[in-house]
Structure formats: structure tokens, C-alpha cells
């Protein structure tokens, strides 16, 4: 039976049983259990890079209560049969917790979500309470956890309690899987309520450190998240701890799709001719020394392309979160990274020192922290595969460039000096080309431009300026023998502007290019079209070179 593109399913067993096309990451199991001696392993990756599906796959492989051999038929891990597989497959009790839904507008609301998550975990394992090997005191705590009446101390000890009960029942230590461990802290920090953040940090620190440090009931633990929160903040006392981030060589192929995997997928679904499009939009990440595509985007695009062979790539990643981290950085009034944003948006690179350990409440304390978090969360990527103390960064692809542009344009609109804009607009209606040139150059100087200062950028800028002042611009409107760049109507005065733009190759060409723009207005007959009811028109040629503008009035 032909495989299907499955979108939005992060349960491994359900994925396989639904005949989903699975990009095989099962070799991770062997690398993790056989080649490392880690007691605690943390994988940090951006959102939508397959963390939860991978954790579900680990649960299916290790869980003693399952018989999962049929799920792994044909997958890479069975190449290690029989020795490794006989020792590990379905041989250990597994406790799988996800914290992705622990959030709220206040600590009380978020904490109640945590209680609900722990209660659901108990319900999933309620058979433990009936087993004769379980300590009676643990049984009582377990019942309170399930009923959401446990004390905060018991909630912080909950994973340890459940693991102790599992060890008593199965006679084996437990494999602990914690997915999206840092979401409660990220959500708390997003509220900008310091007390809320500190309270949640205390709870999550207790939950983690108690269950992970020197625990006789623990075989090993695997944790996923977006950031490596500093060990002193959350993993206090946890020994034999290893973190593999986007800068790590180890395990780098196991999150995201490699070019070879995407090529194989496209061939499977008869879409090999779309590789260049997908590469431009969804590739560009380098984890360690591995080039990867965002799997969420690739699978969404393939799903759309199966329904419509002419489907175009679009931004699937933007809607999966608020993009608050990017917006906070762009709008940080204490850090001016405008020139760096501009360089990135024009396809360039920057070199920055990166911190591997962060805390959400101190992300905005320094520019170093902000670039670090953008790297860890996927808004920028390493530009090359070499390990460096200072990392060369770039925007990975068209999708992320769109998010940057939206954030930068929004900031520009909100921070634009209204006095300068008003002076420019007034000068245009008053035929004051000298003031108009000076004010437009000032506006350009304080903006962040992209498209390599292309005509499209300048066009959009002027369109936005007039729209913001309450006018109604017509962009690329048919007029005479062609399309005029911009017509701006002043309805109360029954007057409109005709604007034609040119992009100069050098600054000394500005005057001549203004003249050429004016000549084009007459040659193409743009001035012959008068909207009904209007009596006057003002004709301008405007030339741009980088962040300098020249405005010339024709008549």
C-alpha cells in the first residue's frame, strides 16, 4: 500500500499504523542507548522539528508494556537485531511526560494545568496503585496526584513517586521521557510577570532535580526543549548530564530532514521537480555539521501538493507560535541591531558570540543572549559547518525571511517619526522638492531596508507612508500606455500625485534618473488619465540610491 503524508500526528504508533510516510530516525535509539553512558540527555531544537514524534518513538521502542516489533519492521533500528534489540526493545518501564500545555495567564492557572498533566499521567498508569508491591504511602500520594489534591511538594516529587512505584512493580529502573520541558517557563516569561516566572521556575526546578539526580529508580532520562536553561537554574545537582543543541555534531541528523531524505520523499510522491522551491523556502538550517530542512514545512507542503500539483510554497511555520522572541528582539529599545538585521535581510551574514546556556528571564539582558536564543529557536542558523567560538549566522530561508520582514516593517511603522513623515507629505502637496528630498532621505536613513534596496522596497515604503497618513494610493495602476508606479489621491483637495520611481546605480545619477522618471510619465501618457472628479495633478520623479532620495517636481 502506498504511504501517506501524515500532518499533525506526533504519536509514533498511530503514525505507523496509519501507513504514514516515516522519515526513519530510529538509529537514534542505538546511538543513545549503546554509544553513550548519559544518565540524562537533553536535546534542544526549534519548534516543529520532530521532537515529540521522536520521543513517542522512544516510548514505543523501550516500553515493557508493549510489543512493538511490528511497528519497527523495515526501519533502521532492526539492523541491530538480535543483540541490541533483544536487550532493549520493550524491556523497560517508560514514563513519558509532556509539558507543552502547561501555560496560563497566571501562576495559578498554569500550575493547575501542571496538576492536570500529572493527574493524566497517573490515570495512564493507574494499575500501579493496585499492585501489591507498591508502598502504601506512595499509593496514597498517587491517589492525591490523580485527584489533583496533592501538595506542591508532592507535585514536585510526583515523577520520583511514580518511578519508585514502577520499579517496585517491574523490578527494573525506569526510562523517563520529558518533552518540551521549558514551555512552562517560556510561557511564564512571555507574560512579563516576574513573580509568575519565579514561582514556575521553583516548581519545574523541583520536578526536574528531584527526579533526575542520583535516582536509583532511573535507568536514564531523555528531555527535549527549545533552550538549554542553565544547569544552575533548573538541573541543580544533576550529574552525568549531556546536552545536544543545534551547534552539536552528535545526533545532528536525527531532528529535521536531510537533503537526501527530502529528495527521497519527493521522488516517492512524484514531486522531484519541486526540490529547488522547497530548498529555497524550508532548507538552510545547519545543526552541528548536518544540513536540514524543517520537517513541519516539508510535510505540509507535500500534503498540499498532493491535493493541488500547482501548490506553491508558503509559510507554515509562522502560525505555530506567536514569534514573540523575534518580535521582542526587533523591538528592544535598548539594543540597536538595525544594521545587522538589514544585513541579514539582504542575504548577508553576521558573526556573533553564542551562549549555550540561557534563562528565559535574562534573554533580553544582552545582545549576545538574544542572538543565542534566535539561533536555538530557528530564526537564524549557522552559515557554515565549522565549530567556532563566534558563530557566523544567517537567515536560513525565504520562510524565516518573511517573518523577519514582518517584524521589521511593524517596528518601522511604529517607530517612524511622525514629524518627519508629516513634513515629507506636506512638502509633496506643496511642490517643495528640496524639503521632500531631505525628509525622504531622513526616513530612509532610519529604516531597515531589504531586497538589496530594490525598487520593490522603495515602492512599498512610499505606499505605506501615504496610506498611514490617510491617503488612498493606487499602486502599479494602469495609465496611458503603461503602469504608473504610484498615484496618491487627496480627495478633499480634488488633487492627486503621480509618482514614478527609479533606482540609481550611483549617487551622482540621482538628478538624471529623476529626469528620466519624469520623461517616462510624459512618454507613456500617465498624465493624460484624470480620475473622475479630480481637477489637479502633481507630477514627480523620484530616484533612490541606497538610503538617499532625490525628489523632482515636473508640473
C-alpha positions as CSV (number, residue, x, y, z in Angstrom):
1,X,0.0,0.0,0.0
2,X,1.3,3.5,-0.9
3,X,2.5,5.5,2.0
4,X,0.6,8.7,3.0
5,X,1.8,12.1,4.1
6,X,0.5,12.5,7.6
7,X,0.4,16.0,9.1
8,X,-0.1,16.9,12.8
9,X,0.3,13.4,14.2
10,X,3.1,13.1,16.8
11,X,2.2,9.7,18.2
12,X,4.6,7.2,16.6
13,X,2.3,4.1,16.9
14,X,-0.6,6.0,15.4
15,X,1.6,7.4,12.7
16,X,2.9,3.9,11.6
17,X,-0.5,2.2,11.9
18,X,-2.0,4.9,9.6
19,X,0.6,4.0,7.0
20,X,2.3,7.4,7.3
21,X,5.5,8.1,5.4
22,X,8.0,8.0,8.2
23,X,11.5,9.5,7.7
24,X,13.5,7.0,9.6
25,X,15.2,8.4,12.7
26,X,15.2,5.1,14.7
27,X,19.0,4.9,14.6
28,X,18.9,7.4,17.4
29,X,17.8,4.6,19.7
30,X,21.0,2.7,19.1
31,X,23.2,5.8,19.3
32,X,21.6,6.9,22.6
33,X,21.4,3.6,24.5
34,X,24.5,1.8,23.1
35,X,27.0,4.6,22.4
36,X,26.5,7.0,25.3
37,X,26.6,6.5,29.0
38,X,24.4,9.5,29.6
39,X,22.1,9.3,32.6
40,X,20.3,12.5,31.5
41,X,20.3,13.6,27.8
42,X,18.8,16.9,26.7
43,X,18.0,17.6,23.1
44,X,17.3,21.3,22.2
45,X,15.8,22.1,18.8
46,X,13.4,24.7,17.4
47,X,9.7,24.0,17.4
48,X,8.3,21.7,14.7
49,X,11.5,19.8,14.2
50,X,10.1,16.4,15.2
51,X,10.9,16.3,18.9
52,X,7.6,14.9,20.1
53,X,7.3,12.3,17.4
54,X,10.9,11.1,18.2
55,X,10.1,10.9,22.0
56,X,6.9,8.9,21.1
57,X,9.1,6.6,19.0
58,X,11.5,6.1,22.0
59,X,8.5,5.2,24.2
60,X,7.2,2.7,21.7
61,X,10.6,1.0,21.5
62,X,11.5,0.8,25.1
63,X,8.1,0.3,26.9
64,X,7.9,-3.0,28.6
65,X,4.1,-3.0,28.4
66,X,4.1,-3.1,24.6
67,X,5.0,-5.5,21.9
68,X,6.3,-3.0,19.3
69,X,8.3,-5.2,17.0
70,X,5.8,-4.9,14.2
71,X,6.0,-1.1,14.4
72,X,9.7,-1.1,13.6
73,X,9.7,-3.6,10.8
74,X,11.7,-2.3,7.9
75,X,13.3,0.5,10.0
76,X,17.0,1.0,10.6
77,X,17.0,0.1,14.3
78,X,16.3,-3.6,13.4
79,X,19.6,-3.8,11.7
80,X,20.9,-4.1,15.3
81,X,18.8,-7.3,15.8
82,X,19.2,-9.5,17.7
83,X,21.9,-8.4,20.2
84,X,20.9,-4.8,20.8
85,X,17.2,-5.2,20.1
86,X,16.7,-8.2,22.3
87,X,18.4,-6.3,25.2
88,X,16.3,-3.2,24.8
89,X,13.1,-3.5,22.8
90,X,10.1,-3.5,25.2
91,X,12.3,-4.3,28.2
92,X,12.0,-1.3,30.5
93,X,9.1,0.6,32.1
94,X,8.8,4.0,30.5
95,X,7.3,7.2,32.0
96,X,6.5,9.8,29.3
97,X,5.5,13.3,30.3
98,X,4.9,16.3,28.0
99,X,4.8,19.9,29.4
100,X,3.7,21.6,26.2
101,X,0.3,22.5,27.5
102,X,1.4,23.9,30.9
103,X,0.6,27.6,30.5
104,X,-1.8,30.3,31.6
105,X,-2.2,34.0,32.3
106,X,-1.2,33.5,35.9
107,X,0.8,31.1,38.0
108,X,-2.4,29.6,39.5
109,X,-3.8,28.8,36.1
110,X,-0.5,27.4,34.8
111,X,0.0,25.3,38.0
112,X,-3.5,23.9,37.6
113,X,-2.5,22.8,34.1
114,X,0.6,21.1,35.5
115,X,-1.6,19.3,38.1
116,X,-3.9,18.1,35.3
117,X,-0.9,16.8,33.3
118,X,0.3,14.9,36.3
119,X,-3.2,13.6,37.0
120,X,-3.5,12.3,33.4
121,X,-0.1,10.6,33.8
122,X,-1.4,8.8,36.9
123,X,-4.6,7.8,35.1
124,X,-2.5,6.3,32.3
125,X,-0.6,4.3,34.9
126,X,-3.4,3.7,37.4
127,X,-2.8,0.0,37.5
128,X,0.3,0.8,39.7
129,X,-2.0,1.8,42.7
130,X,-3.5,-1.7,42.7
131,X,-0.2,-3.7,42.7
132,X,0.7,-5.4,46.0
133,X,4.4,-4.5,45.6
134,X,3.7,-0.7,45.8
135,X,4.4,1.1,49.1
136,X,1.1,2.1,50.8
137,X,2.4,5.7,51.4
138,X,3.2,6.0,47.7
139,X,-0.2,4.7,46.9
140,X,-1.9,7.4,48.9
141,X,0.2,10.2,47.3
142,X,-0.5,8.7,43.9
143,X,-4.2,8.9,44.5
144,X,-3.9,12.5,45.6
145,X,-1.9,13.3,42.5
146,X,-4.6,11.7,40.4
147,X,-7.4,13.6,42.2
148,X,-5.3,16.9,41.9
149,X,-5.4,17.4,45.6
150,X,-1.7,16.7,46.2
151,X,0.5,19.4,47.9
152,X,3.0,21.4,45.9
153,X,5.8,19.3,47.4
154,X,4.1,16.1,46.3
155,X,3.7,17.5,42.8
156,X,7.4,18.3,42.6
157,X,8.1,14.8,43.8
158,X,5.5,13.2,41.6
159,X,7.8,11.8,38.9
160,X,10.0,10.3,41.5
161,X,7.0,8.7,43.3
162,X,5.6,7.2,40.1
163,X,9.1,5.8,39.1
164,X,9.5,4.3,42.6
165,X,6.1,2.5,42.1
166,X,7.1,1.3,38.6
167,X,10.4,0.0,39.9
168,X,8.5,-1.9,42.6
169,X,6.1,-3.4,40.1
170,X,8.6,-4.3,37.3
171,X,11.8,-4.8,39.2
172,X,13.6,-2.6,36.7
173,X,14.6,1.0,36.7
174,X,12.6,3.4,34.6
175,X,13.3,5.3,31.4
176,X,12.0,8.8,31.9
177,X,11.0,10.9,28.8
178,X,10.1,14.6,29.3
179,X,9.0,16.5,26.2
180,X,9.0,20.3,25.9
181,X,10.4,20.8,29.4
182,X,10.9,24.5,29.0
183,X,7.5,25.5,27.7
184,X,6.1,26.4,31.2
185,X,9.0,28.8,31.7
186,X,8.8,30.3,28.2
187,X,5.1,30.9,28.6
188,X,5.5,32.4,32.1
189,X,8.2,34.8,30.9
190,X,6.0,35.8,28.0
191,X,3.5,37.3,30.5
192,X,6.4,39.7,31.7
193,X,5.2,38.8,35.3
194,X,8.5,38.2,37.3
195,X,6.7,36.7,40.2
196,X,4.9,34.2,37.9
197,X,8.2,33.2,36.3
198,X,10.0,32.7,39.6
199,X,7.2,30.6,41.0
200,X,7.1,28.4,37.9
201,X,10.8,28.1,37.9
202,X,10.7,26.8,41.5
203,X,8.2,24.2,40.6
204,X,9.9,23.0,37.4
205,X,13.3,23.0,39.1
206,X,11.9,20.8,41.8
207,X,10.2,18.4,39.4
208,X,13.4,18.1,37.4
209,X,16.1,17.9,40.0
210,X,14.2,15.5,42.3
211,X,13.5,13.0,39.6
212,X,16.9,13.3,37.8
213,X,19.7,13.5,40.4
214,X,21.1,10.3,42.0
215,X,17.9,8.4,41.4
216,X,18.1,4.6,42.0
217,X,14.8,4.2,40.1
218,X,16.1,5.9,36.9
219,X,17.6,3.9,34.1
220,X,18.2,7.1,32.0
221,X,16.2,10.2,31.0
222,X,15.7,11.9,27.7
223,X,14.5,15.5,27.7
224,X,13.6,17.9,24.9
225,X,13.1,21.6,24.7
226,X,13.9,24.7,22.7
227,X,16.6,26.1,25.0
228,X,19.2,24.7,27.4
229,X,18.3,26.5,30.6
230,X,21.4,26.9,32.7
231,X,22.1,23.9,34.9
232,X,22.3,26.1,38.0
233,X,18.8,27.4,37.3
234,X,16.9,24.1,36.7
235,X,19.1,21.0,36.8
236,X,20.7,21.6,40.2
237,X,22.7,18.6,41.3
238,X,22.0,16.5,38.2
239,X,25.2,14.5,37.3
240,X,26.2,12.7,34.1
241,X,24.2,15.3,32.1
242,X,24.7,15.8,28.4
243,X,23.1,18.5,26.2
244,X,23.0,18.3,22.4
245,X,21.9,21.6,20.8
246,X,21.8,23.0,17.3
247,X,25.5,23.6,17.5
248,X,26.4,19.9,18.4
249,X,27.7,17.4,15.9
250,X,26.4,14.5,17.8
251,X,22.8,13.4,17.0
252,X,22.6,16.3,14.4
253,X,20.8,14.2,11.7
254,X,18.0,13.0,13.9
255,X,15.9,16.2,14.1
256,X,14.8,17.7,10.8
257,X,15.1,16.2,7.3
258,X,18.4,15.9,5.5
259,X,18.6,16.8,1.7
260,X,18.9,13.1,0.9
261,X,15.7,12.3,2.9
262,X,13.8,15.2,1.2
263,X,15.0,14.0,-2.2
264,X,13.7,10.5,-1.5
265,X,10.4,11.8,-0.2
266,X,9.8,14.0,-3.3
267,X,10.6,11.0,-5.6
268,X,8.2,8.8,-3.7
269,X,5.3,11.3,-4.3
270,X,6.3,12.3,-7.9
271,X,7.4,15.8,-6.9
272,X,11.1,15.7,-7.6
273,X,10.7,18.8,-9.8
274,X,9.8,20.9,-6.7
275,X,13.1,20.4,-5.0
276,X,14.5,23.9,-5.7
277,X,11.4,25.6,-4.4
278,X,11.3,23.6,-1.2
279,X,15.0,24.2,-0.7
280,X,14.6,27.9,-1.0
281,X,11.7,28.0,1.4
282,X,12.4,25.3,4.0
283,X,16.1,24.4,3.9
284,X,19.1,26.3,5.2
285,X,19.4,25.1,8.8
286,X,22.7,23.6,9.9
287,X,22.6,21.6,13.0
288,X,26.2,20.6,14.0
289,X,27.6,19.6,10.7
290,X,24.3,18.5,9.1
291,X,22.2,20.5,6.7
292,X,18.5,20.0,7.5
293,X,15.0,21.1,6.3
294,X,12.2,22.0,8.6
295,X,10.0,18.8,8.6
296,X,6.8,20.5,9.5
297,X,7.0,22.7,6.4
298,X,8.1,19.9,4.1
299,X,5.2,17.6,5.1
300,X,2.7,20.4,5.0
301,X,3.8,21.4,1.5
302,X,3.8,17.8,0.3
303,X,0.3,17.3,1.7
304,X,-0.9,20.5,-0.2
305,X,0.9,19.5,-3.4
306,X,-0.8,16.1,-3.4
307,X,-4.2,17.8,-3.5
308,X,-3.0,20.5,-5.9
309,X,0.0,19.8,-8.1
310,X,0.4,23.6,-8.6
311,X,0.5,24.4,-4.9
312,X,3.2,27.0,-4.1
313,X,5.4,27.0,-1.0
314,X,4.0,29.2,1.8
315,X,4.8,30.0,5.4
316,X,3.6,27.1,7.5
317,X,5.9,27.7,10.5
318,X,4.6,31.2,11.3
319,X,1.2,30.1,12.6
320,X,2.7,27.5,15.1
321,X,3.6,30.1,17.7
322,X,3.5,33.8,18.4
323,X,7.0,34.6,17.2
324,X,7.3,36.7,20.4
325,X,11.1,36.1,20.8
326,X,11.8,37.5,17.3
327,X,9.4,40.5,17.9
328,X,10.9,41.2,21.3
329,X,14.4,41.4,19.9
330,X,13.5,43.5,16.9
331,X,11.6,45.9,19.2
332,X,14.2,46.0,22.0
333,X,14.7,49.7,22.6
334,X,18.0,49.2,24.5
335,X,19.7,47.2,21.7
336,X,20.1,48.7,18.3
337,X,20.8,45.8,15.9
338,X,19.3,47.6,12.9
339,X,22.4,47.3,10.7
340,X,22.7,43.6,11.5
341,X,19.0,42.9,10.7
342,X,19.5,44.9,7.5
343,X,22.5,42.8,6.5
344,X,20.7,39.5,7.2
345,X,17.6,40.6,5.3
346,X,19.8,41.3,2.3
347,X,21.2,37.8,2.3
348,X,24.4,38.6,4.3
349,X,25.9,37.0,7.4
350,X,27.0,38.3,10.8
351,X,29.4,36.8,13.3
352,X,28.2,36.6,16.9
353,X,29.3,35.1,20.2
354,X,26.8,32.5,21.3
355,X,25.8,31.3,24.8
356,X,24.7,27.7,25.0
357,X,23.1,28.2,28.5
358,X,20.3,30.7,28.9
359,X,17.5,31.6,31.2
360,X,14.2,32.9,29.9
361,X,14.1,35.8,32.4
362,X,17.5,37.1,31.2
363,X,17.2,36.6,27.4
364,X,16.9,40.4,26.9
365,X,19.8,41.3,29.1
366,X,22.4,41.3,26.3
367,X,22.6,41.2,22.5
368,X,24.6,38.0,22.9
369,X,21.7,36.3,24.7
370,X,19.3,37.5,22.0
371,X,21.3,36.2,19.1
372,X,21.8,33.0,21.0
373,X,18.1,32.4,21.5
374,X,17.3,33.3,17.9
375,X,19.9,30.6,16.9
376,X,18.5,28.0,19.3
377,X,14.9,28.6,18.2
378,X,15.4,28.6,14.5
379,X,15.1,32.2,13.5
380,X,18.8,32.3,12.4
381,X,21.1,29.4,11.5
382,X,24.8,28.7,11.4
383,X,26.1,29.7,8.0
384,X,28.7,27.0,7.8
385,X,29.5,23.7,9.4
386,X,32.7,24.6,11.3
387,X,32.8,24.9,15.1
388,X,33.6,28.4,16.1
389,X,33.7,30.4,19.3
390,X,32.0,33.1,17.4
391,X,29.3,31.7,15.0
392,X,28.6,33.0,11.6
393,X,24.8,33.5,11.3
394,X,22.3,34.0,8.5
395,X,18.6,33.8,7.9
396,X,18.1,30.2,6.7
397,X,15.4,30.5,4.1
398,X,12.5,32.5,2.5
399,X,10.0,31.5,5.1
400,X,12.0,32.9,8.0
401,X,13.0,35.9,6.0
402,X,9.3,36.7,5.7
403,X,8.9,36.6,9.5
404,X,11.9,39.0,9.8
405,X,10.4,41.3,7.2
406,X,7.0,41.4,9.0
407,X,8.7,42.1,12.4
408,X,10.9,44.8,10.9
409,X,8.2,46.5,8.9
410,X,5.9,46.5,12.0
411,X,8.7,48.1,14.1
412,X,9.4,50.7,11.4
413,X,5.7,51.7,11.2
414,X,5.5,52.1,15.0
415,X,8.8,54.0,15.4
416,X,8.6,56.2,12.4
417,X,9.0,59.8,13.4
418,X,5.6,61.3,12.6
419,X,7.0,64.8,12.3
420,X,9.4,63.8,9.5
421,X,6.6,61.9,7.7
422,X,4.2,64.9,8.0
423,X,6.9,67.2,6.7
424,X,7.6,64.9,3.7
425,X,3.9,64.6,2.8
426,X,3.2,68.3,3.2
427,X,6.2,69.1,1.0
428,X,4.9,66.8,-1.7
429,X,1.5,68.6,-1.8
430,X,3.2,72.0,-1.7
431,X,5.6,71.2,-4.5
432,X,8.6,71.7,-2.2
433,X,11.0,69.2,-3.8
434,X,14.0,70.2,-1.6
435,X,12.3,69.5,1.7
436,X,10.7,66.4,0.3
437,X,14.1,65.1,-0.7
438,X,15.6,65.9,2.7
439,X,12.7,64.3,4.6
440,X,12.5,61.2,2.5
441,X,16.3,60.6,2.9
442,X,15.8,61.0,6.7
443,X,13.1,58.4,6.6
444,X,15.2,56.0,4.6
445,X,18.2,56.5,6.9
446,X,16.1,55.4,9.9
447,X,14.5,52.4,8.2
448,X,15.7,48.9,7.8
449,X,15.7,48.1,4.1
450,X,15.8,44.8,2.4
451,X,15.6,43.3,-1.2
452,X,19.0,44.8,-1.7
453,X,17.5,48.3,-1.8
454,X,15.4,47.2,-4.8
455,X,12.6,49.2,-6.4
456,X,10.1,47.0,-4.7
457,X,11.3,48.1,-1.3
458,X,11.1,51.8,-2.1
459,X,7.7,51.3,-3.7
460,X,6.4,49.6,-0.6
461,X,7.9,52.3,1.7
462,X,6.1,55.2,-0.1
463,X,2.9,53.3,-0.4
464,X,3.0,52.7,3.4
465,X,3.8,56.3,4.2
466,X,0.9,57.8,2.3
467,X,-1.5,55.1,3.5
468,X,-0.5,55.8,7.1
469,X,-1.4,59.5,6.6
470,X,-4.9,58.6,5.5
471,X,-4.5,58.9,1.7
472,X,-5.5,56.2,-0.9
473,X,-2.6,55.2,-3.1
474,X,-3.1,53.2,-6.3
475,X,0.0,51.1,-6.9
476,X,1.1,50.0,-10.4
477,X,-2.2,51.3,-11.8
478,X,-2.8,51.3,-15.5
479,X,-2.4,54.7,-17.0
480,X,-1.8,55.8,-20.6
481,X,0.5,53.2,-22.3
482,X,1.8,51.5,-19.2
483,X,1.6,51.2,-15.4
484,X,2.4,54.2,-13.2
485,X,4.3,53.4,-10.0
486,X,2.1,55.3,-7.6
487,X,-0.9,57.6,-7.8
488,X,-1.9,59.2,-4.5
489,X,-5.4,60.8,-4.2
490,X,-6.2,63.8,-2.0
491,X,-10.0,63.7,-2.2
492,X,-10.8,66.9,-0.2
493,X,-8.5,69.0,-2.4
494,X,-9.5,67.1,-5.6
495,X,-5.8,66.7,-6.4
496,X,-3.5,63.7,-6.8
497,X,0.2,62.9,-7.1
498,X,1.7,61.0,-10.0
499,X,4.9,59.3,-8.8
500,X,7.4,57.4,-11.0
501,X,10.5,55.8,-9.3
502,X,14.0,55.0,-10.5
503,X,16.8,53.2,-8.7
504,X,20.1,54.8,-9.3
505,X,23.4,52.8,-9.8
506,X,25.4,55.6,-8.1
507,X,24.6,58.7,-6.1
508,X,25.7,61.1,-8.7
509,X,23.0,59.7,-11.1
510,X,20.1,60.8,-8.9
511,X,19.3,64.0,-10.7
512,X,19.4,62.4,-14.2
513,X,17.3,59.5,-13.0
514,X,14.7,61.8,-11.7
515,X,14.6,63.5,-15.1
516,X,14.3,60.1,-16.7
517,X,11.3,59.2,-14.4
518,X,9.6,62.5,-15.4
519,X,10.2,61.9,-19.1
520,X,8.6,58.4,-18.7
521,X,5.5,60.0,-17.3
522,X,5.1,62.1,-20.4
523,X,6.2,59.4,-22.9
524,X,3.8,56.9,-21.5
525,X,0.9,59.4,-21.2
526,X,0.4,58.8,-17.5
527,X,-0.6,62.4,-17.1
528,X,-3.4,62.0,-19.7
529,X,-5.5,60.0,-17.3
530,X,-7.5,62.1,-14.8
531,X,-9.7,60.3,-12.3
532,X,-13.3,61.4,-12.4
533,X,-14.0,64.4,-10.2
534,X,-10.3,65.5,-9.8
535,X,-9.1,68.8,-11.1
536,X,-5.3,69.0,-10.4
537,X,-2.3,66.6,-10.6
538,X,1.2,67.0,-9.4
539,X,3.9,65.0,-11.2
540,X,7.1,63.8,-9.6
541,X,10.1,61.8,-10.5
542,X,11.8,60.2,-7.5
543,X,15.2,58.5,-7.6
544,X,16.8,56.3,-4.9
545,X,20.3,55.3,-4.2
546,X,20.7,53.1,-1.1
547,X,19.4,55.4,1.7
548,X,19.4,58.6,-0.3
549,X,16.5,60.0,-2.2
550,X,16.0,62.8,-4.7
551,X,12.6,64.3,-5.5
552,X,11.9,66.4,-8.5
553,X,8.7,68.2,-9.4
554,X,7.7,68.3,-13.0
555,X,4.5,70.3,-13.0
